[in-house]
Amino acid sequence: MSLVTGFAEQLSWALYQLDRKEYGYDLSDDAFLYTRAAVVAAGRVVFESVLQDPAVFEPYATDLIWAESLLYTPDRAYERITGEAWDRDTRYSYESCSNTEGWAD
């Protein structure tokens, strides 16, 4: 079970780090979340490149490259292992605009 909760924490942390004004463009909250998930799904190299250069995020946002299903992976794994729904509570929220420092002026 620690692998599932650890994955959920790492995923939330990665999405939280990408929750910043310079990436938000004119996307809806959901589109922004799913686009950030696509960056995480693309792997560490892309993720770190986006953190270093916001321009790397642009194709994901303008082409609406999404990975919504990645968000549900820990919950599905938990349910498959335990047979119960997971009331997930991670240290960092991955919801759009929850990283207040990332949205500060």
Phi and psi restraints in degrees (range 20) as a CNS / XPLOR table:
assign (resid 1 and name C) (resid 2 and name N)
       (resid 2 and name CA) (resid 2 and name C) 1.0 -63.7 20.0 2
assign (resid 2 and name N) (resid 2 and name CA)
       (resid 2 and name C) (resid 3 and name N) 1.0 -29.3 20.0 2
assign (resid 2 and name C) (resid 3 and name N)
       (resid 3 and name CA) (resid 3 and name C) 1.0 -66.1 20.0 2
assign (resid 3 and name N) (resid 3 and name CA)
       (resid 3 and name C) (resid 4 and name N) 1.0 -38.6 20.0 2
assign (resid 3 and name C) (resid 4 and name N)
       (resid 4 and name CA) (resid 4 and name C) 1.0 -68.9 20.0 2
assign (resid 4 and name N) (resid 4 and name CA)
       (resid 4 and name C) (resid 5 and name N) 1.0 -48.3 20.0 2
assign (resid 4 and name C) (resid 5 and name N)
       (resid 5 and name CA) (resid 5 and name C) 1.0 -67.5 20.0 2
assign (resid 5 and name N) (resid 5 and name CA)
       (resid 5 and name C) (resid 6 and name N) 1.0 -36.2 20.0 2
assign (resid 5 and name C) (resid 6 and name N)
       (resid 6 and name CA) (resid 6 and name C) 1.0 -64.4 20.0 2
assign (resid 6 and name N) (resid 6 and name CA)
       (resid 6 and name C) (resid 7 and name N) 1.0 -41.3 20.0 2
assign (resid 6 and name C) (resid 7 and name N)
       (resid 7 and name CA) (resid 7 and name C) 1.0 -62.7 20.0 2
assign (resid 7 and name N) (resid 7 and name CA)
       (resid 7 and name C) (resid 8 and name N) 1.0 -43.9 20.0 2
assign (resid 7 and name C) (resid 8 and name N)
       (resid 8 and name CA) (resid 8 and name C) 1.0 -60.6 20.0 2
assign (resid 8 and name N) (resid 8 and name CA)
       (resid 8 and name C) (resid 9 and name N) 1.0 -41.6 20.0 2
assign (resid 8 and name C) (resid 9 and name N)
       (resid 9 and name CA) (resid 9 and name C) 1.0 -66.1 20.0 2
assign (resid 9 and name N) (resid 9 and name CA)
       (resid 9 and name C) (resid 10 and name N) 1.0 -44.8 20.0 2
assign (resid 9 and name C) (resid 10 and name N)
       (resid 10 and name CA) (resid 10 and name C) 1.0 -65.2 20.0 2
assign (resid 10 and name N) (resid 10 and name CA)
       (resid 10 and name C) (resid 11 and name N) 1.0 -41.0 20.0 2
assign (resid 10 and name C) (resid 11 and name N)
       (resid 11 and name CA) (resid 11 and name C) 1.0 -62.8 20.0 2
assign (resid 11 and name N) (resid 11 and name CA)
       (resid 11 and name C) (resid 12 and name N) 1.0 -46.9 20.0 2
assign (resid 11 and name C) (resid 12 and name N)
       (resid 12 and name CA) (resid 12 and name C) 1.0 -61.7 20.0 2
assign (resid 12 and name N) (resid 12 and name CA)
       (resid 12 and name C) (resid 13 and name N) 1.0 -41.5 20.0 2
assign (resid 12 and name C) (resid 13 and name N)
       (resid 13 and name CA) (resid 13 and name C) 1.0 -64.1 20.0 2
assign (resid 13 and name N) (resid 13 and name CA)
       (resid 13 and name C) (resid 14 and name N) 1.0 -44.1 20.0 2
assign (resid 13 and name C) (resid 14 and name N)
       (resid 14 and name CA) (resid 14 and name C) 1.0 -63.3 20.0 2
assign (resid 14 and name N) (resid 14 and name CA)
       (resid 14 and name C) (resid 15 and name N) 1.0 -45.5 20.0 2
assign (resid 14 and name C) (resid 15 and name N)
       (resid 15 and name CA) (resid 15 and name C) 1.0 -64.7 20.0 2
assign (resid 15 and name N) (resid 15 and name CA)
       (resid 15 and name C) (resid 16 and name N) 1.0 -37.1 20.0 2
assign (resid 15 and name C) (resid 16 and name N)
       (resid 16 and name CA) (resid 16 and name C) 1.0 -63.3 20.0 2
assign (resid 16 and name N) (resid 16 and name CA)
       (resid 16 and name C) (resid 17 and name N) 1.0 -41.7 20.0 2
assign (resid 16 and name C) (resid 17 and name N)
       (resid 17 and name CA) (resid 17 and name C) 1.0 -63.6 20.0 2
assign (resid 17 and name N) (resid 17 and name CA)
       (resid 17 and name C) (resid 18 and name N) 1.0 -31.0 20.0 2
assign (resid 17 and name C) (resid 18 and name N)
       (resid 18 and name CA) (resid 18 and name C) 1.0 -85.3 20.0 2
assign (resid 18 and name N) (resid 18 and name CA)
       (resid 18 and name C) (resid 19 and name N) 1.0 -5.9 20.0 2
assign (resid 18 and name C) (resid 19 and name N)
       (resid 19 and name CA) (resid 19 and name C) 1.0 -82.8 20.0 2
assign (resid 19 and name N) (resid 19 and name CA)
       (resid 19 and name C) (resid 20 and name N) 1.0 78.4 20.0 2
assign (resid 19 and name C) (resid 20 and name N)
       (resid 20 and name CA) (resid 20 and name C) 1.0 -137.6 20.0 2
assign (resid 20 and name N) (resid 20 and name CA)
       (resid 20 and name C) (resid 21 and name N) 1.0 152.0 20.0 2
assign (resid 20 and name C) (resid 21 and name N)
       (resid 21 and name CA) (resid 21 and name C) 1.0 -55.5 20.0 2
assign (resid 21 and name N) (resid 21 and name CA)
       (resid 21 and name C) (resid 22 and name N) 1.0 -40.3 20.0 2
assign (resid 21 and name C) (resid 22 and name N)
       (resid 22 and name CA) (resid 22 and name C) 1.0 -66.5 20.0 2
assign (resid 22 and name N) (resid 22 and name CA)
       (resid 22 and name C) (resid 23 and name N) 1.0 -14.4 20.0 2
assign (resid 22 and name C) (resid 23 and name N)
       (resid 23 and name CA) (resid 23 and name C) 1.0 -101.3 20.0 2
assign (resid 23 and name N) (resid 23 and name CA)
       (resid 23 and name C) (resid 24 and name N) 1.0 -18.4 20.0 2
assign (resid 23 and name C) (resid 24 and name N)
       (resid 24 and name CA) (resid 24 and name C) 1.0 -63.9 20.0 2
assign (resid 24 and name N) (resid 24 and name CA)
       (resid 24 and name C) (resid 25 and name N) 1.0 -29.3 20.0 2
assign (resid 24 and name C) (resid 25 and name N)
       (resid 25 and name CA) (resid 25 and name C) 1.0 45.9 20.0 2
assign (resid 25 and name N) (resid 25 and name CA)
       (resid 25 and name C) (resid 26 and name N) 1.0 -140.5 20.0 2
assign (resid 25 and name C) (resid 26 and name N)
       (resid 26 and name CA) (resid 26 and name C) 1.0 -110.8 20.0 2
assign (resid 26 and name N) (resid 26 and name CA)
       (resid 26 and name C) (resid 27 and name N) 1.0 33.1 20.0 2
assign (resid 26 and name C) (resid 27 and name N)
       (resid 27 and name CA) (resid 27 and name C) 1.0 -82.1 20.0 2
assign (resid 27 and name N) (resid 27 and name CA)
       (resid 27 and name C) (resid 28 and name N) 1.0 149.1 20.0 2
assign (resid 27 and name C) (resid 28 and name N)
       (resid 28 and name CA) (resid 28 and name C) 1.0 -66.6 20.0 2
assign (resid 28 and name N) (resid 28 and name CA)
       (resid 28 and name C) (resid 29 and name N) 1.0 165.3 20.0 2
assign (resid 28 and name C) (resid 29 and name N)
       (resid 29 and name CA) (resid 29 and name C) 1.0 -57.6 20.0 2
assign (resid 29 and name N) (resid 29 and name CA)
       (resid 29 and name C) (resid 30 and name N) 1.0 -44.5 20.0 2
assign (resid 29 and name C) (resid 30 and name N)
       (resid 30 and name CA) (resid 30 and name C) 1.0 -65.9 20.0 2
assign (resid 30 and name N) (resid 30 and name CA)
       (resid 30 and name C) (resid 31 and name N) 1.0 -45.6 20.0 2
assign (resid 30 and name C) (resid 31 and name N)
       (resid 31 and name CA) (resid 31 and name C) 1.0 -61.4 20.0 2
assign (resid 31 and name N) (resid 31 and name CA)
       (resid 31 and name C) (resid 32 and name N) 1.0 -39.1 20.0 2
assign (resid 31 and name C) (resid 32 and name N)
       (resid 32 and name CA) (resid 32 and name C) 1.0 -65.0 20.0 2
assign (resid 32 and name N) (resid 32 and name CA)
       (resid 32 and name C) (resid 33 and name N) 1.0 -42.3 20.0 2
assign (resid 32 and name C) (resid 33 and name N)
       (resid 33 and name CA) (resid 33 and name C) 1.0 -63.3 20.0 2
assign (resid 33 and name N) (resid 33 and name CA)
       (resid 33 and name C) (resid 34 and name N) 1.0 -47.4 20.0 2
assign (resid 33 and name C) (resid 34 and name N)
       (resid 34 and name CA) (resid 34 and name C) 1.0 -67.2 20.0 2
assign (resid 34 and name N) (resid 34 and name CA)
       (resid 34 and name C) (resid 35 and name N) 1.0 -32.2 20.0 2
assign (resid 34 and name C) (resid 35 and name N)
       (resid 35 and name CA) (resid 35 and name C) 1.0 -70.3 20.0 2
assign (resid 35 and name N) (resid 35 and name CA)
       (resid 35 and name C) (resid 36 and name N) 1.0 -41.7 20.0 2
assign (resid 35 and name C) (resid 36 and name N)
       (resid 36 and name CA) (resid 36 and name C) 1.0 -61.9 20.0 2
assign (resid 36 and name N) (resid 36 and name CA)
       (resid 36 and name C) (resid 37 and name N) 1.0 -38.1 20.0 2
assign (resid 36 and name C) (resid 37 and name N)
       (resid 37 and name CA) (resid 37 and name C) 1.0 -62.3 20.0 2
assign (resid 37 and name N) (resid 37 and name CA)
       (resid 37 and name C) (resid 38 and name N) 1.0 -36.5 20.0 2
assign (resid 37 and name C) (resid 38 and name N)
       (resid 38 and name CA) (resid 38 and name C) 1.0 -64.8 20.0 2
assign (resid 38 and name N) (resid 38 and name CA)
       (resid 38 and name C) (resid 39 and name N) 1.0 -37.9 20.0 2
assign (resid 38 and name C) (resid 39 and name N)
       (resid 39 and name CA) (resid 39 and name C) 1.0 -63.1 20.0 2
assign (resid 39 and name N) (resid 39 and name CA)
       (resid 39 and name C) (resid 40 and name N) 1.0 -44.0 20.0 2
assign (resid 39 and name C) (resid 40 and name N)
       (resid 40 and name CA) (resid 40 and name C) 1.0 -63.4 20.0 2
assign (resid 40 and name N) (resid 40 and name CA)
       (resid 40 and name C) (resid 41 and name N) 1.0 -43.6 20.0 2
assign (resid 40 and name C) (resid 41 and name N)
       (resid 41 and name CA) (resid 41 and name C) 1.0 -64.1 20.0 2
assign (resid 41 and name N) (resid 41 and name CA)
       (resid 41 and name C) (resid 42 and name N) 1.0 -25.6 20.0 2
assign (resid 41 and name C) (resid 42 and name N)
       (resid 42 and name CA) (resid 42 and name C) 1.0 -70.9 20.0 2
assign (resid 42 and name N) (resid 42 and name CA)
       (resid 42 and name C) (resid 43 and name N) 1.0 -14.6 20.0 2
assign (resid 42 and name C) (resid 43 and name N)
       (resid 43 and name CA) (resid 43 and name C) 1.0 110.0 20.0 2
assign (resid 43 and name N) (resid 43 and name CA)
       (resid 43 and name C) (resid 44 and name N) 1.0 170.0 20.0 2
assign (resid 43 and name C) (resid 44 and name N)
       (resid 44 and name CA) (resid 44 and name C) 1.0 -59.8 20.0 2
assign (resid 44 and name N) (resid 44 and name CA)
       (resid 44 and name C) (resid 45 and name N) 1.0 -42.1 20.0 2
assign (resid 44 and name C) (resid 45 and name N)
       (resid 45 and name CA) (resid 45 and name C) 1.0 -61.6 20.0 2
assign (resid 45 and name N) (resid 45 and name CA)
       (resid 45 and name C) (resid 46 and name N) 1.0 -47.1 20.0 2
assign (resid 45 and name C) (resid 46 and name N)
       (resid 46 and name CA) (resid 46 and name C) 1.0 -65.3 20.0 2
assign (resid 46 and name N) (resid 46 and name CA)
       (resid 46 and name C) (resid 47 and name N) 1.0 -45.7 20.0 2
assign (resid 46 and name C) (resid 47 and name N)
       (resid 47 and name CA) (resid 47 and name C) 1.0 -55.7 20.0 2
assign (resid 47 and name N) (resid 47 and name CA)
       (resid 47 and name C) (resid 48 and name N) 1.0 -50.2 20.0 2
assign (resid 47 and name C) (resid 48 and name N)
       (resid 48 and name CA) (resid 48 and name C) 1.0 -67.1 20.0 2
assign (resid 48 and name N) (resid 48 and name CA)
       (resid 48 and name C) (resid 49 and name N) 1.0 -34.0 20.0 2
assign (resid 48 and name C) (resid 49 and name N)
       (resid 49 and name CA) (resid 49 and name C) 1.0 -64.3 20.0 2
assign (resid 49 and name N) (resid 49 and name CA)
       (resid 49 and name C) (resid 50 and name N) 1.0 -41.3 20.0 2
assign (resid 49 and name C) (resid 50 and name N)
       (resid 50 and name CA) (resid 50 and name C) 1.0 -63.9 20.0 2
assign (resid 50 and name N) (resid 50 and name CA)
       (resid 50 and name C) (resid 51 and name N) 1.0 -41.2 20.0 2
assign (resid 50 and name C) (resid 51 and name N)
       (resid 51 and name CA) (resid 51 and name C) 1.0 -62.5 20.0 2
assign (resid 51 and name N) (resid 51 and name CA)
       (resid 51 and name C) (resid 52 and name N) 1.0 -34.0 20.0 2
assign (resid 51 and name C) (resid 52 and name N)
       (resid 52 and name CA) (resid 52 and name C) 1.0 -80.8 20.0 2
assign (resid 52 and name N) (resid 52 and name CA)
       (resid 52 and name C) (resid 53 and name N) 1.0 -31.9 20.0 2
assign (resid 52 and name C) (resid 53 and name N)
       (resid 53 and name CA) (resid 53 and name C) 1.0 -142.8 20.0 2
assign (resid 53 and name N) (resid 53 and name CA)
       (resid 53 and name C) (resid 54 and name N) 1.0 102.6 20.0 2
assign (resid 53 and name C) (resid 54 and name N)
       (resid 54 and name CA) (resid 54 and name C) 1.0 -56.0 20.0 2
assign (resid 54 and name N) (resid 54 and name CA)
       (resid 54 and name C) (resid 55 and name N) 1.0 -22.6 20.0 2
assign (resid 54 and name C) (resid 55 and name N)
       (resid 55 and name CA) (resid 55 and name C) 1.0 -62.8 20.0 2
assign (resid 55 and name N) (resid 55 and name CA)
       (resid 55 and name C) (resid 56 and name N) 1.0 -26.1 20.0 2
assign (resid 55 and name C) (resid 56 and name N)
       (resid 56 and name CA) (resid 56 and name C) 1.0 -67.2 20.0 2
assign (resid 56 and name N) (resid 56 and name CA)
       (resid 56 and name C) (resid 57 and name N) 1.0 -25.1 20.0 2
assign (resid 56 and name C) (resid 57 and name N)
       (resid 57 and name CA) (resid 57 and name C) 1.0 -74.3 20.0 2
assign (resid 57 and name N) (resid 57 and name CA)
       (resid 57 and name C) (resid 58 and name N) 1.0 -26.7 20.0 2
assign (resid 57 and name C) (resid 58 and name N)
       (resid 58 and name CA) (resid 58 and name C) 1.0 -52.6 20.0 2
assign (resid 58 and name N) (resid 58 and name CA)
       (resid 58 and name C) (resid 59 and name N) 1.0 -46.7 20.0 2
assign (resid 58 and name C) (resid 59 and name N)
       (resid 59 and name CA) (resid 59 and name C) 1.0 -61.0 20.0 2
assign (resid 59 and name N) (resid 59 and name CA)
       (resid 59 and name C) (resid 60 and name N) 1.0 -33.5 20.0 2
assign (resid 59 and name C) (resid 60 and name N)
       (resid 60 and name CA) (resid 60 and name C) 1.0 -65.6 20.0 2
assign (resid 60 and name N) (resid 60 and name CA)
       (resid 60 and name C) (resid 61 and name N) 1.0 -39.1 20.0 2
assign (resid 60 and name C) (resid 61 and name N)
       (resid 61 and name CA) (resid 61 and name C) 1.0 -76.4 20.0 2
assign (resid 61 and name N) (resid 61 and name CA)
       (resid 61 and name C) (resid 62 and name N) 1.0 -45.3 20.0 2
assign (resid 61 and name C) (resid 62 and name N)
       (resid 62 and name CA) (resid 62 and name C) 1.0 -74.6 20.0 2
assign (resid 62 and name N) (resid 62 and name CA)
       (resid 62 and name C) (resid 63 and name N) 1.0 -30.6 20.0 2
assign (resid 62 and name C) (resid 63 and name N)
       (resid 63 and name CA) (resid 63 and name C) 1.0 -93.3 20.0 2
assign (resid 63 and name N) (resid 63 and name CA)
       (resid 63 and name C) (resid 64 and name N) 1.0 1.3 20.0 2
assign (resid 63 and name C) (resid 64 and name N)
       (resid 64 and name CA) (resid 64 and name C) 1.0 50.7 20.0 2
assign (resid 64 and name N) (resid 64 and name CA)
       (resid 64 and name C) (resid 65 and name N) 1.0 54.8 20.0 2
assign (resid 64 and name C) (resid 65 and name N)
       (resid 65 and name CA) (resid 65 and name C) 1.0 -83.2 20.0 2
assign (resid 65 and name N) (resid 65 and name CA)
       (resid 65 and name C) (resid 66 and name N) 1.0 117.1 20.0 2
assign (resid 65 and name C) (resid 66 and name N)
       (resid 66 and name CA) (resid 66 and name C) 1.0 -119.9 20.0 2
assign (resid 66 and name N) (resid 66 and name CA)
       (resid 66 and name C) (resid 67 and name N) 1.0 154.8 20.0 2
assign (resid 66 and name C) (resid 67 and name N)
       (resid 67 and name CA) (resid 67 and name C) 1.0 -140.9 20.0 2
assign (resid 67 and name N) (resid 67 and name CA)
       (resid 67 and name C) (resid 68 and name N) 1.0 53.8 20.0 2
assign (resid 67 and name C) (resid 68 and name N)
       (resid 68 and name CA) (resid 68 and name C) 1.0 -54.9 20.0 2
assign (resid 68 and name N) (resid 68 and name CA)
       (resid 68 and name C) (resid 69 and name N) 1.0 -40.6 20.0 2
assign (resid 68 and name C) (resid 69 and name N)
       (resid 69 and name CA) (resid 69 and name C) 1.0 -60.7 20.0 2
assign (resid 69 and name N) (resid 69 and name CA)
       (resid 69 and name C) (resid 70 and name N) 1.0 -26.1 20.0 2
assign (resid 69 and name C) (resid 70 and name N)
       (resid 70 and name CA) (resid 70 and name C) 1.0 -59.1 20.0 2
assign (resid 70 and name N) (resid 70 and name CA)
       (resid 70 and name C) (resid 71 and name N) 1.0 -32.7 20.0 2
assign (resid 70 and name C) (resid 71 and name N)
       (resid 71 and name CA) (resid 71 and name C) 1.0 -62.7 20.0 2
assign (resid 71 and name N) (resid 71 and name CA)
       (resid 71 and name C) (resid 72 and name N) 1.0 -29.3 20.0 2
assign (resid 71 and name C) (resid 72 and name N)
       (resid 72 and name CA) (resid 72 and name C) 1.0 -94.9 20.0 2
assign (resid 72 and name N) (resid 72 and name CA)
       (resid 72 and name C) (resid 73 and name N) 1.0 -4.5 20.0 2
assign (resid 72 and name C) (resid 73 and name N)
       (resid 73 and name CA) (resid 73 and name C) 1.0 -57.7 20.0 2
assign (resid 73 and name N) (resid 73 and name CA)
       (resid 73 and name C) (resid 74 and name N) 1.0 -48.8 20.0 2
assign (resid 73 and name C) (resid 74 and name N)
       (resid 74 and name CA) (resid 74 and name C) 1.0 -63.2 20.0 2
assign (resid 74 and name N) (resid 74 and name CA)
       (resid 74 and name C) (resid 75 and name N) 1.0 -38.4 20.0 2
assign (resid 74 and name C) (resid 75 and name N)
       (resid 75 and name CA) (resid 75 and name C) 1.0 -65.0 20.0 2
assign (resid 75 and name N) (resid 75 and name CA)
       (resid 75 and name C) (resid 76 and name N) 1.0 -42.0 20.0 2
assign (resid 75 and name C) (resid 76 and name N)
       (resid 76 and name CA) (resid 76 and name C) 1.0 -66.8 20.0 2
assign (resid 76 and name N) (resid 76 and name CA)
       (resid 76 and name C) (resid 77 and name N) 1.0 -39.8 20.0 2
assign (resid 76 and name C) (resid 77 and name N)
       (resid 77 and name CA) (resid 77 and name C) 1.0 -64.2 20.0 2
assign (resid 77 and name N) (resid 77 and name CA)
       (resid 77 and name C) (resid 78 and name N) 1.0 -43.7 20.0 2
assign (resid 77 and name C) (resid 78 and name N)
       (resid 78 and name CA) (resid 78 and name C) 1.0 -59.4 20.0 2
assign (resid 78 and name N) (resid 78 and name CA)
       (resid 78 and name C) (resid 79 and name N) 1.0 -47.2 20.0 2
assign (resid 78 and name C) (resid 79 and name N)
       (resid 79 and name CA) (resid 79 and name C) 1.0 -65.3 20.0 2
assign (resid 79 and name N) (resid 79 and name CA)
       (resid 79 and name C) (resid 80 and name N) 1.0 -37.8 20.0 2
assign (resid 79 and name C) (resid 80 and name N)
       (resid 80 and name CA) (resid 80 and name C) 1.0 -64.7 20.0 2
assign (resid 80 and name N) (resid 80 and name CA)
       (resid 80 and name C) (resid 81 and name N) 1.0 -38.5 20.0 2
assign (resid 80 and name C) (resid 81 and name N)
       (resid 81 and name CA) (resid 81 and name C) 1.0 -75.3 20.0 2
assign (resid 81 and name N) (resid 81 and name CA)
       (resid 81 and name C) (resid 82 and name N) 1.0 -44.0 20.0 2
assign (resid 81 and name C) (resid 82 and name N)
       (resid 82 and name CA) (resid 82 and name C) 1.0 -98.5 20.0 2
assign (resid 82 and name N) (resid 82 and name CA)
       (resid 82 and name C) (resid 83 and name N) 1.0 -20.8 20.0 2
assign (resid 82 and name C) (resid 83 and name N)
       (resid 83 and name CA) (resid 83 and name C) 1.0 80.4 20.0 2
assign (resid 83 and name N) (resid 83 and name CA)
       (resid 83 and name C) (resid 84 and name N) 1.0 4.8 20.0 2
assign (resid 83 and name C) (resid 84 and name N)
       (resid 84 and name CA) (resid 84 and name C) 1.0 -124.1 20.0 2
assign (resid 84 and name N) (resid 84 and name CA)
       (resid 84 and name C) (resid 85 and name N) 1.0 153.5 20.0 2
assign (resid 84 and name C) (resid 85 and name N)
       (resid 85 and name CA) (resid 85 and name C) 1.0 -70.7 20.0 2
assign (resid 85 and name N) (resid 85 and name CA)
       (resid 85 and name C) (resid 86 and name N) 1.0 149.5 20.0 2
assign (resid 85 and name C) (resid 86 and name N)
       (resid 86 and name CA) (resid 86 and name C) 1.0 -104.3 20.0 2
assign (resid 86 and name N) (resid 86 and name CA)
       (resid 86 and name C) (resid 87 and name N) 1.0 124.5 20.0 2
assign (resid 86 and name C) (resid 87 and name N)
       (resid 87 and name CA) (resid 87 and name C) 1.0 -91.1 20.0 2
assign (resid 87 and name N) (resid 87 and name CA)
       (resid 87 and name C) (resid 88 and name N) 1.0 78.5 20.0 2
assign (resid 87 and name C) (resid 88 and name N)
       (resid 88 and name CA) (resid 88 and name C) 1.0 -67.2 20.0 2
assign (resid 88 and name N) (resid 88 and name CA)
       (resid 88 and name C) (resid 89 and name N) 1.0 137.1 20.0 2
assign (resid 88 and name C) (resid 89 and name N)
       (resid 89 and name CA) (resid 89 and name C) 1.0 -142.0 20.0 2
assign (resid 89 and name N) (resid 89 and name CA)
       (resid 89 and name C) (resid 90 and name N) 1.0 96.7 20.0 2
assign (resid 89 and name C) (resid 90 and name N)
       (resid 90 and name CA) (resid 90 and name C) 1.0 -93.5 20.0 2
assign (resid 90 and name N) (resid 90 and name CA)
       (resid 90 and name C) (resid 91 and name N) 1.0 162.8 20.0 2
assign (resid 90 and name C) (resid 91 and name N)
       (resid 91 and name CA) (resid 91 and name C) 1.0 -62.0 20.0 2
assign (resid 91 and name N) (resid 91 and name CA)
       (resid 91 and name C) (resid 92 and name N) 1.0 -39.6 20.0 2
assign (resid 91 and name C) (resid 92 and name N)
       (resid 92 and name CA) (resid 92 and name C) 1.0 -113.4 20.0 2
assign (resid 92 and name N) (resid 92 and name CA)
       (resid 92 and name C) (resid 93 and name N) 1.0 138.1 20.0 2
assign (resid 92 and name C) (resid 93 and name N)
       (resid 93 and name CA) (resid 93 and name C) 1.0 -83.1 20.0 2
assign (resid 93 and name N) (resid 93 and name CA)
       (resid 93 and name C) (resid 94 and name N) 1.0 136.3 20.0 2
assign (resid 93 and name C) (resid 94 and name N)
       (resid 94 and name CA) (resid 94 and name C) 1.0 -95.6 20.0 2
assign (resid 94 and name N) (resid 94 and name CA)
       (resid 94 and name C) (resid 95 and name N) 1.0 -0.8 20.0 2
assign (resid 94 and name C) (resid 95 and name N)
       (resid 95 and name CA) (resid 95 and name C) 1.0 -61.6 20.0 2
assign (resid 95 and name N) (resid 95 and name CA)
       (resid 95 and name C) (resid 96 and name N) 1.0 145.4 20.0 2
assign (resid 95 and name C) (resid 96 and name N)
       (resid 96 and name CA) (resid 96 and name C) 1.0 -60.6 20.0 2
assign (resid 96 and name N) (resid 96 and name CA)
       (resid 96 and name C) (resid 97 and name N) 1.0 136.9 20.0 2
assign (resid 96 and name C) (resid 97 and name N)
       (resid 97 and name CA) (resid 97 and name C) 1.0 73.8 20.0 2
assign (resid 97 and name N) (resid 97 and name CA)
       (resid 97 and name C) (resid 98 and name N) 1.0 14.7 20.0 2
assign (resid 97 and name C) (resid 98 and name N)
       (resid 98 and name CA) (resid 98 and name C) 1.0 -83.4 20.0 2
assign (resid 98 and name N) (resid 98 and name CA)
       (resid 98 and name C) (resid 99 and name N) 1.0 -20.1 20.0 2
assign (resid 98 and name C) (resid 99 and name N)
       (resid 99 and name CA) (resid 99 and name C) 1.0 -83.6 20.0 2
assign (resid 99 and name N) (resid 99 and name CA)
       (resid 99 and name C) (resid 100 and name N) 1.0 89.7 20.0 2
assign (resid 99 and name C) (resid 100 and name N)
       (resid 100 and name CA) (resid 100 and name C) 1.0 -61.7 20.0 2
assign (resid 100 and name N) (resid 100 and name CA)
       (resid 100 and name C) (resid 101 and name N) 1.0 -34.7 20.0 2
assign (resid 100 and name C) (resid 101 and name N)
       (resid 101 and name CA) (resid 101 and name C) 1.0 -66.6 20.0 2
assign (resid 101 and name N) (resid 101 and name CA)
       (resid 101 and name C) (resid 102 and name N) 1.0 -35.1 20.0 2
assign (resid 101 and name C) (resid 102 and name N)
       (resid 102 and name CA) (resid 102 and name C) 1.0 -70.9 20.0 2
assign (resid 102 and name N) (resid 102 and name CA)
       (resid 102 and name C) (resid 103 and name N) 1.0 -18.2 20.0 2
assign (resid 102 and name C) (resid 103 and name N)
       (resid 103 and name CA) (resid 103 and name C) 1.0 -109.7 20.0 2
assign (resid 103 and name N) (resid 103 and name CA)
       (resid 103 and name C) (resid 104 and name N) 1.0 1.9 20.0 2
assign (resid 103 and name C) (resid 104 and name N)
       (resid 104 and name CA) (resid 104 and name C) 1.0 -69.2 20.0 2
assign (resid 104 and name N) (resid 104 and name CA)
       (resid 104 and name C) (resid 105 and name N) 1.0 150.1 20.0 2
